[in-house]
Amino acid sequence: MIRLQRRRGMTQVPKSFQQPKLKSAAAKLVTIYFTGLATGEREFPSSAWKPAKGALKKDTGGKCAYCEASTDVVAHGDVEHFRPKSIYWWLAFAFDNYLFSCQICNQTFKGDKFPISGVPAVAPAMPAAAPIGPALDALLDMLVFDATLVDDLHVAALWAGEDADLPHPYFEDPEPLLRYEVDDPNQEVWIRSAGGARADRAAAAMDAVLGLNREELRKLRYIDYRTFAVFRAVLMGNIDPTVRQSVTSEIRIQQGRRQPFAGMKRYFARGWGLPGPF
């Protein structure tokens, strides 16, 4: 995992998550809530968050925000609710609760799991019956917020009390929490804790909740690691200055946001004293 940047410009956040359309989404959320009181179930239409997918995918460079594998060739990817909508129903249509994920991380592993070490968030206070008029308008304003009118610090503060075990890559840099362990005999690379209580919780959650040490990822990471190590070996040799410049440029490119397993490559680049990403 690497740190992602939430782009909040009016041309970058889909119109569905800005006013006045945001108010319609809030009204839909109120209907779902009160219908759920009667039926015992809450059904959230995926059409509500599909407009976010393009923007989220652009943020990650077409990779899963969790495992950093590319989704462009073998899968379409999901709009993932970082805080599961089955638990945090009021965040079902919150743009800041979304990130782009592969189906395996999202559906096969994470699902409704969301371990925290702090105090669970309290759901908004809801009236006993669906309000109308000004009372409804006040409720709608409380339930949603325009992503273009807030910043990362404001949003992170809303949820800080939960102390989520999983790092939210838009609000916390995962890289200092992780180290990568190479298993050459088995041609695998494992994700491990970088040390410390926060890192231990994060690494454990990434393993148990997201499956980031599943076998196929360990082996895919090793392929990229081996190539990266070859670049390093070439750079350490007595080579033509033009070749050196090209290899150095490629090393930096390979650590870019759009590259698979960029977090791992950045980790080894730091350890080997290589230049970082552009």
C-alpha positions in Angstrom: 0.0 0.0 0.0 1.0 3.6 -0.7 -0.4 7.0 0.3 -3.1 8.2 -2.0 -4.2 11.8 -2.6 -7.9 12.7 -2.5 -8.5 15.2 -5.3 -11.3 17.5 -4.1 -11.7 20.0 -7.0 -15.2 20.5 -8.4 -14.0 19.0 -11.7 -12.5 16.0 -9.9 -15.2 15.0 -7.5 -18.1 13.5 -9.5 -21.2 15.7 -9.6 -23.2 13.0 -7.8 -21.2 13.8 -4.6 -21.7 17.5 -4.8 -24.7 19.7 -4.2 -27.5 19.8 -5.3 -27.3 16.1 -6.3 -25.9 15.2 -2.9 -29.2 16.1 -1.3 -31.0 13.6 -3.4 -28.5 10.9 -2.3 -29.2 11.8 1.3 -32.9 11.6 0.8 -32.4 8.1 -0.7 -30.4 7.2 2.4 -33.2 8.3 4.7 -35.7 6.2 2.7 -33.4 3.2 3.0 -32.9 3.7 6.7 -36.7 3.8 7.5 -37.5 1.0 5.1 -34.9 -1.0 6.9 -36.6 -0.4 10.3 -39.7 -2.0 8.9 -38.1 -4.9 7.0 -34.9 -5.5 9.0 -32.8 -5.2 5.9 -31.0 -2.3 4.2 -30.5 -2.5 0.4 -28.1 0.0 -1.0 -28.2 0.5 -4.8 -24.7 0.2 -6.3 -25.8 2.9 -8.9 -25.2 5.4 -6.1 -21.5 4.9 -5.9 -20.7 3.8 -9.5 -20.1 7.4 -10.6 -17.1 7.5 -8.2 -15.3 4.7 -9.8 -13.5 6.6 -12.5 -12.1 9.2 -10.1 -11.0 6.6 -7.6 -9.3 4.4 -10.2 -7.4 7.5 -11.5 -6.2 8.1 -7.9 -4.6 4.7 -7.8 -3.3 4.6 -11.3 -5.5 1.6 -12.1 -4.3 -0.5 -9.2 -6.1 -1.9 -6.2 -5.6 0.6 -3.4 -4.9 -2.3 -1.0 -2.7 -4.9 -2.8 -1.3 -2.6 -5.5 -2.0 -5.2 -8.3 -3.2 -3.8 -11.6 -6.9 -4.3 -12.3 -6.8 -3.1 -15.9 -6.2 -6.5 -17.6 -8.0 -9.2 -15.6 -10.8 -7.4 -13.6 -12.9 -4.2 -13.6 -12.3 -3.4 -9.9 -14.8 -2.3 -7.2 -15.8 0.9 -5.5 -14.8 -0.3 -2.0 -16.4 1.0 1.2 -13.5 1.4 3.6 -16.0 1.4 6.5 -18.5 -1.3 5.5 -21.9 0.0 4.6 -23.6 -2.9 6.4 -22.3 -1.4 9.7 -21.8 2.3 8.8 -25.0 2.7 6.9 -24.7 6.5 7.0 -21.5 6.3 5.0 -22.9 4.3 2.2 -23.0 7.3 -0.1 -20.0 9.2 1.3 -17.3 9.8 -1.3 -14.6 10.0 1.4 -15.4 6.4 2.4 -14.7 5.1 -1.0 -11.5 3.7 -2.6 -10.7 1.6 -5.6 -10.1 -2.1 -4.9 -9.8 -5.4 -6.7 -12.6 -7.8 -6.3 -10.4 -10.3 -4.4 -9.3 -7.8 -1.7 -12.9 -6.4 -1.4 -15.2 -9.3 -1.9 -13.2 -12.5 -1.1 -11.3 -11.1 1.9 -12.5 -7.8 3.4 -16.3 -8.0 3.1 -17.8 -6.6 6.3 -14.7 -6.9 8.4 -13.4 -3.7 10.0 -11.3 -4.1 13.2 -10.7 -1.1 15.3 -8.8 -0.4 18.5 -10.6 2.7 19.7 -14.2 3.7 20.3 -16.8 2.6 17.7 -18.3 5.5 15.7 -21.9 6.5 16.8 -24.5 6.5 14.1 -26.3 9.8 13.5 -29.3 10.3 15.8 -32.4 9.5 13.8 -36.0 10.4 14.5 -38.5 7.7 15.3 -40.3 8.3 12.0 -39.4 9.9 8.7 -39.6 13.6 9.0 -41.0 16.1 6.5 -40.5 19.7 5.7 -37.7 21.7 7.4 -37.0 18.8 9.8 -36.2 16.6 6.8 -34.0 19.3 5.2 -32.0 19.5 8.5 -31.6 15.7 8.6 -30.4 15.6 5.0 -27.8 18.3 5.7 -26.5 16.2 8.7 -26.2 12.9 6.8 -23.9 13.9 4.0 -21.1 16.4 3.2 -19.8 17.7 0.0 -16.2 16.4 -0.6 -15.3 19.6 -2.4 -16.0 21.7 0.7 -13.9 19.8 3.3 -10.3 18.8 3.5 -8.5 15.6 4.6 -7.8 16.8 8.1 -11.5 17.5 8.7 -12.6 14.1 7.4 -9.9 12.1 9.2 -10.9 13.9 12.5 -14.5 12.6 12.1 -13.3 9.0 12.3 -10.1 9.3 14.4 -11.7 8.0 17.6 -12.1 4.6 16.1 -8.4 4.1 15.6 -9.0 1.7 12.7 -6.4 -1.1 12.5 -6.4 -0.8 8.7 -4.7 2.3 7.5 -6.9 4.5 5.2 -4.5 5.2 2.4 -6.0 8.6 1.7 -5.5 9.8 5.3 -2.5 7.8 6.6 0.7 6.9 4.9 1.0 3.0 5.0 4.7 2.9 3.9 6.3 3.6 7.3 4.3 0.8 8.8 5.6 -1.9 6.5 8.7 -3.8 5.6 9.1 -6.5 2.9 10.7 -9.8 3.6 12.2 -11.7 0.6 12.0 -15.5 0.5 14.3 -16.4 -2.3 14.0 -20.3 -2.1 10.2 -20.0 -2.5 10.4 -16.9 -4.8 8.0 -14.9 -2.6 7.9 -11.5 -0.9 6.0 -11.1 2.3 4.6 -8.0 3.9 5.6 -7.6 7.5 5.3 -5.0 10.3 8.0 -2.4 10.4 7.8 -2.5 14.2 5.8 -0.8 16.8 2.3 -1.1 18.1 0.6 0.8 15.2 2.6 -1.0 12.6 1.9 -4.4 14.2 -1.9 -3.7 14.1 -1.8 -2.5 10.6 0.3 -5.4 9.2 -1.9 -7.9 11.0 -5.1 -6.4 9.6 -3.7 -6.3 6.1 -2.9 -10.0 6.4 -6.1 -11.1 8.1 -8.6 -8.7 6.6 -7.2 -8.1 3.1 -5.2 -11.2 2.5 -2.2 -9.2 1.4 0.1 -12.2 2.1 -1.9 -14.6 -0.1 0.2 -16.8 -2.2 -0.5 -15.3 -5.6 0.5 -11.8 -4.3 3.7 -13.1 -2.6 4.8 -14.6 -5.9 3.8 -11.6 -8.1 5.7 -9.3 -5.8 8.8 -11.5 -6.1 8.7 -11.2 -9.9 8.8 -7.4 -9.6 11.3 -7.5 -6.8 13.7 -9.6 -8.9 13.5 -7.2 -11.8 14.1 -4.3 -9.5 17.1 -6.0 -8.0 18.5 -6.5 -11.5 18.3 -2.8 -12.1 20.2 -2.2 -8.9 22.9 -4.7 -9.9 23.3 -3.0 -13.3 23.5 0.4 -11.7 26.2 -0.8 -9.3 28.4 -2.0 -12.2 30.8 -0.1 -14.4 28.4 1.1 -17.1 28.2 3.8 -19.7 26.9 7.1 -18.3 24.1 7.1 -20.8 23.0 3.6 -19.7 23.4 4.6 -16.1 21.0 7.5 -16.7 18.5 5.3 -18.4 18.6 2.7 -15.6 18.3 5.4 -12.9 15.3 6.8 -14.7 13.7 3.4 -14.9 14.3 2.7 -11.2 12.4 5.9 -10.4 9.6 5.2 -12.9 9.1 1.7 -11.3 8.3 3.4 -8.0 5.6 5.6 -9.4 2.0 5.7 -8.3 0.8 3.8 -11.3 3.3 0.9 -11.0 2.3 -2.4 -9.4 3.8 -2.9 -5.9 5.2 0.6 -5.8 5.3 0.5 -2.0 7.6 -2.6 -2.0 9.9 -1.0 -4.6 10.1 2.2 -2.6 11.0 0.1 0.5 13.9 -1.6 -1.2 15.0 1.6 -3.0 15.4 3.3 0.4 17.2 0.3 1.9 19.6 0.1 -1.1 20.2 3.8 -1.3 18.6 4.2 -4.7 16.8 7.3 -5.9 13.1 7.5 -5.1 10.1 8.1 -7.5 9.8 11.1 -9.6 
